[in-house]
Amino acid sequence: MRYFIIITALFFYHNLSLAQTIKGKVFDTKNVVKDMKIINKTQNILTFTNKDGNFSIEAKVNDTLSFQSIFYHPLEVVVKQSHFEDLTVFEVGEIVSELNEVKINNEKKNKFDSISYYSTIKTEQKNLSKKPLVKSGDNLMPTLDLKLLYKGISKLFRKRKNENIKNKIPVDYQELESFFATNDFFNKELFTLDLKIPENKINLFIDYCAEKGIRKELLKDENKMQLLEKLVVNSQLFLILLDEYGEEATTKD
């Protein structure tokens, strides 16, 4: 009986000492959390959650897992044997009112230009008066010029299609650099303090983002948070490449 207990204890200890895989899902109070960085601080292993909030990472009992994101409060968990037995759910707290002291109070607000607005309206009225959509027939009853109406509708759809194509075109380095240089929100403080980009590597990071592809529509003010999310993911990958391979690796993706 004594030998059986010793063998069982040795077997249990052997299992604890071997690295196993934790499969987990990360939630906030409402939704799954994608692109969250998970670090096994004990084993120095890094991974990210996918679009469904799922992740897997190698670990041992008593290892420390660190959950990090610019949008959420940091979370650290000490690994237990129960974490390996089934899919484990981890909940993180969302940062609602602040983003690491990045303030939006100084953003420029678009002002309504009444002079320009009424000038545009008058120009459109003149153009319509030159090519009226309604003509008078022989019976003096107004008739609709369907051909001209069709041209107007087709022109409108072509314009919208061209705008959609233009917005999906990725911006180049010069456009990104000019955008960040003049934007009050995406400033040097955000790059260095929140994204942890070294000041002397900011231009290299912008070049890296241009290579990864950022759509022109993300530069619009209403898409600010989508652009920020894209920059957060790019910064995490950029810092990993910079740490492991140096500057050369960040220009070859």
N, C-alpha and C positions, 0 to 999 in steps of 0.2 A: 504493500500500500504506500509505503514511504517513497519507493522508487517511482511509482506512478505519479505521485504529487510532484516530485522533482522534475520528471520528464515533462509533465503538463506545464509547469512553471517556466521551464526552459523554452518550450515551444511558444508559449504566450509572449515571452520576452523577445524571442527571435522575430515574431511577427511585428511587434512594436518597433523594433530597430530597423525594419525594412521600409523603404519609401513606398507609399501607396498613392493612389490617385483619388483626390477629392473632386466630386462632381457637384457643382452648385449653381444656384440662380440668385441674382441680386435684384431686389425690389426697393423702391422708395414707398411712400405711403399710398401712391396711386398706380404707378406703372413699373414695368421692368426697367432696368438701367443698362443701357448699352455703352460700350467703349469705356467701361470703368477699368482702371488699372488695379490688378491684384498681384501683390508681391509676397513671396515666401521669404521673409527676412532672415530666417534661419538658414535656408538652403540657397538663398540668393537666386530665386527663380521668379520670372515675370510672365504674366499673361494678361489678356483683356477679355471682358465679356463680349459676346456677340450681339447681334441685333435683337435676340430674344432674351438677353440678360444671362445667358448660360456661360459657364466656363468650366475648365478642368485644370488641375494643377497637381504636381507631385508634392508630397509632404509626408512627414512622420508625426507621430504623436508628440505633443508639446512644442511643435514648430509654431511660429507666429505668422499669421497671414495679415497683411495690411491692405485695406481697400481705400483707394485714393482717386479723387476726381475733383476738378475745379468747381463743380456744381454741388458737391455734397461734402458733409462733414466727414473727416477721416474715421475709419473704423479698424480696430485691431482685434483679432480673434486668435486664441490659443487652441491649437488643433487637439481634438479628443478622438478616441477610437470610434465614437458614434458618428463622426463626420464622414467616415468611410463606408458606412453601412447602407446609405441611401442618398438620394438627391437632397442636398442641404440648402435651405433658403436663408439668405442673409439680407437683413434690412438696413438701409442707410438713410440718414437724415438729410433732406434737401436744404440747401442754403437759399432761402427765399428772398430776403430783403437786401443782401449784400453779396458781393463777389470779390472777396479778399480786398476790400476797401477800394475797389474800382468804382468811381462815382460817375453817374450819368447826368449830374445836375448841369454840367457845362455844355451839354450838347446844343448845337445850333438848331433852332426850330424854323421850319419853312414858313415864310410869311406870304400871305395872300397878296398878290400884286394885281390890284383892281385895274390899273391902267393897261397892263399887258393883257389881262383877261378880256376887257371890252374891245381892245384893239383886235384881238384874234376873232372875236365874235363878228365884228364889222367886216373883217376880211372874208370870213366864211359866207356872210350874207351877200357880199358883192359877187363872189364866185357862183353862188346859187342863182343870183339874178341873171347872170350871163347865160347859164344853161338850166333853164327851169325844167323841173320834172313833169309839170302839168302844162299841157298845151290846149288851146281852144280849137275845137273842130268846126266843121261847116255848120253844124246846128247850134253853135255858140255854147255848147255844153263842154265843160272841161274833160279832157281825155288824158290818160296817164301814158307817158312815154316809157314803155316797158324796156326798151333797148337801153335808154340812158339810166334807168333805175338799175338794170342788171349790171351795167358797167360800174355804177357807184358801189353796189354791194360787193362785186368782185374785187374792186380796188381796196375796199375796207378789209376784206378777208386776206388779201395779199399783204397788206400792211401789218395786220396782226401776226400773220405767219412769219414775216420777215423779222418782226420784233421778237417772237419766240425763238427763232433760230439764232438771232444775235445774242439773246440772253443766255443761251446754252453754250456759246463759244467760250472756251477757257481763256482767262486773262493771262497776259504775259508778265514778265518780271517788271518791266517799266510801269505798266498799269498798276500792279500791286504796290510797288514802291511809292508811286505818286499818291495812291489812295491812303496808305498808312501814314504818309508824311503830312497829310492835310486833315486826317480824321481825329476828332477829339476823343473818341472812345478807344479806338485801336491805336494807342500811343505807345511810346517807349516803356512807360511804367507797366502796362499790361504785358508786354513781351518779357520784360526782365523779372518782374515780381510774381506775376500769375502764371505765365507759361514757362518760367525758369530758363529762358533763353539768355545766354551770356550776351552782354551788350555788344561785344565785338563780333558776335556771330549772327546778329539780327539780319543783316543783308543776305547772309548765306541761308538763313532759314526762309526768308522771303523767296529766294531763288528755288529752294527745295519745294515750297508750297506751289510755286508756279509749275514746276515739273510734275507734281502730283495731280495738278489740274483743279482749278477753282473756277466755277462758272461765273460769268459776268453778272448774272442776276443776284448772286450772293452779296454783291457790293451795294445793293440797294438798302436803304435804312430799315425797311420793314423786314429784311432778311438778316438783320444784325446777329441775332442769336444763333441762326443756322451757320453763319460764317464763323462765329466764335467757337461753336462746337467742332467745326472742321479744323480750325486752328489748334484746338486742344488735342485732338487726335494726332494731327501732323506733328505737333511739338513733342508729344510723347515718343513717337517713332523717331523723330529727328534726334532727340537727346540720346536714345539708345544707340543709334548709328554713330553719333558723334563720340559717345563714350567708348564704343567697342572698336570702331574702325577709323576714326578721325574724320577730317573734312572731306577726304576723297570719296568716301562711301555715300555722303549725302548728296552728291552730284551725279550719281550713277543710277538712280532709280528711274 
